[in-house]
Amino acid sequence: MSNNKLVRQDRLINELSFRQRLINLVSQWEFILFLTLVAVFIFFTLVSPYFLDYFNLTNATFSFMEKSILALPMIFVIMSGHIDISVASIMALSSFVMGNAASKGAGAGTLVILGLLTGLIAGMVNGFLITRVKIPAIAVTLATLSVFRGISQAILRDNAYTEYPEKFAYFGQGYIPGTVIPFQLVFFLVLAAIMGFVLHGTTYGRKLYAIGNSTSASRFTGIEVDRICFINFTLNGLFAGIAAVLLTSRIGSTRPNIANGWELEAITLVVLGGVAITGGKGNIWGVVIASFLLGYLKFGMALVQLPAKVMVITTGALLIVAVLIPQILIVVKARRKLKAQRLELKSEVKAS
């Protein structure tokens, strides 16, 4: 009899454990994002015969991969409690440097190096001003937003660089040999995997979470807060340089207004992906899903010829939901935990 009772209790515990795991999975923001992405695919497949086409789906990624790449290091910056609104201007500066060099006969390899180096140096400038001069990140990047783009605007004015080497076009327009998979898409996924490993599998990533939750406590425990901040902003500049290479290669020209407003779109992807704007919470995979969600949502809307204003409103609504739902889930989980504790206390009282 006692053995049967133990079996029943064990079965009950297993059932409760499975139910708890299921509830935890369903309440994860990343899971909700994934379901939303599936819903977007189902909806646009029903309303447009051109949506669920392999070639169309892969080609659609050209329009949002550069923004997705911008969002990857922005996760690190926001996770540590900062923000960078200069990344689009760094792209403009990198593109200007590449265009100027191309007009003087530079080859594709040289242009890529110049674009990356420009982004890297610009990111280092931001990091130096924030960590050494001790100016708040929002003030620094607001200033460099104007300075970096202002350089290209002052020199180019209404002109443009349009003469780029033929080989340079591959980075933004090319496909993996023998396939119809864009080079940009594969490159983004590789970068996301690397950044995901750094955030979730290294000491550096754990330090980012600690800094985001409490900078002062992190300093007290010996974490090099300023060094990590400098690295984050340097990475942000480097990835802006990468995005500039891909975008300039894709459109084949450089204008002063290139990537205008993209800094807000990158931040939108990060917040929509579940990274707390206050820092200390989030992961790479939510941002990756958010990138494809917004990208394919805009692609589907364009296919059914919805006005651009509807796209803007939808994006804003998604952003509000991204901020509200995780907070609601936290409250619900806290209430469920409190209820479970009360039930446990009652059972202990009865048993005594």
Secondary structure, 3 states (H helix, E strand, C coil): CHHHHHHHHHHHHHHHHHHHHHHHHHCCHHHHHHHHHHHHHHHHHHHCCCCCCHHHHHHHHHHCHHHHHHHHHHHHHHHCCCCCCCHHHHHHHHHHHHHHHHHCCCCHHHHHHHHHHHHHHHHHHHHHHHHCCCCCHHHHHHHHHHHHHHHHHHHHCCCCECCCCHHHHHHHHCECCCCCCEHHHHHHHHHHHHHHHHHHHCHHHHHHHHHHHCHHHHHHCCCCHHHHHHHHHHHHHHHHHHHHHHHHHHHCCECCCCCCCHHHHHHHHHHHCCCCCCCCCCCHHHHHHHHHHHHHHHHHHHHCCCCHHHHHHHHHHHHHHHHHHHHHHHHHHHHHHHHHHHHHHHHHHHHC
